[in-house]
Amino acid sequence: MTTSATVDTTVLTERMRALVGEIREVVGRGLPPELTAYLVGERLAPHLGAGQLLTLAQQEADPERYRQHVLHAEADGSFSLVALVWLPGQCTPIHDHVSWCVAGVHRGQESERRYRLVSDGRTGRLVATEDVLGPQGSVAAFAPPGDIHQVRNAGSTLAVSLHVYGADVGRLGTSIRRVYRLPADEG
């Protein structure tokens, strides 16, 4: 599964440039991934839902699948800031990530189902562990391993979320490390 992606770091709002600076300061500390994600989430939260954070173009959807707008990729590859835009019903595959991640809902709401991988050494399956509804302003922070989930727009309106990854998504094209096609118990 791929998402349509755009990369245009030249058109950042003043507020977005300030947010990038706040994230740069946290990431530059070189702290462990879990703590970095937590602190980045603290910096992201006050910006969610604010006007003048994203341009209209950075909130454009794709009628076929959720759309990824890469807003910023740090020159040294240490982090990226991405806007994901979701029409009602659009979702990710069940997946995990290449790095720590922070996700904040800027507009609308997202639904997330979290999973854990269970294996007997020969075969594996996914077990749903938690369903989380993320309204506007909510923030989730996590780091591999144990970050298997599926995200969807289960609402009836457009949803926009901001994601910060500890990797260069502009170069990689995605934050997804692995897509899981195992049987999934739906908890």
ZIGIBEL-V909275 format. One record per residue. RES is the residue in one letter. NEAR is the number of other ideal C-beta (glycine too) atoms within 8 Angstrom. Layout:
res = [RES/RES]
near = [NEAR/NEAR]
This chain:
res = [M/T/T/S/A/T/V/D/T/T/V/L/T/E/R/M/R/A/L/V/G/E/I/R/E/V/V/G/R/G/L/P/P/E/L/T/A/Y/L/V/G/E/R/L/A/P/H/L/G/A/G/Q/L/L/T/L/A/Q/Q/E/A/D/P/E/R/Y/R/Q/H/V/L/H/A/E/A/D/G/S/F/S/L/V/A/L/V/W/L/P/G/Q/C/T/P/I/H/D/H/V/S/W/C/V/A/G/V/H/R/G/Q/E/S/E/R/R/Y/R/L/V/S/D/G/R/T/G/R/L/V/A/T/E/D/V/L/G/P/Q/G/S/V/A/A/F/A/P/P/G/D/I/H/Q/V/R/N/A/G/S/T/L/A/V/S/L/H/V/Y/G/A/D/V/G/R/L/G/T/S/I/R/R/V/Y/R/L/P/A/D/E/G]
near = [6/6/11/9/10/8/8/8/10/4/7/10/9/7/10/13/9/8/13/11/8/9/14/10/8/12/12/7/8/3/7/5/10/10/8/14/15/9/11/15/13/7/12/15/10/6/11/14/6/8/3/6/10/11/7/6/8/10/12/9/10/11/4/4/9/14/14/13/15/14/12/10/14/11/4/4/8/8/13/14/15/14/15/13/14/17/11/10/7/9/10/10/9/12/13/11/12/9/11/14/15/13/13/16/17/12/9/12/12/15/12/13/10/11/14/9/10/8/8/6/3/4/5/8/11/15/10/12/7/7/9/9/9/12/7/10/9/9/12/11/13/10/11/12/4/6/10/12/11/11/9/12/16/9/8/3/6/12/13/14/13/14/13/13/14/13/11/10/14/9/7/9/6/9/14/11/8/6/8/13/4/8/5/11/8/4/7]
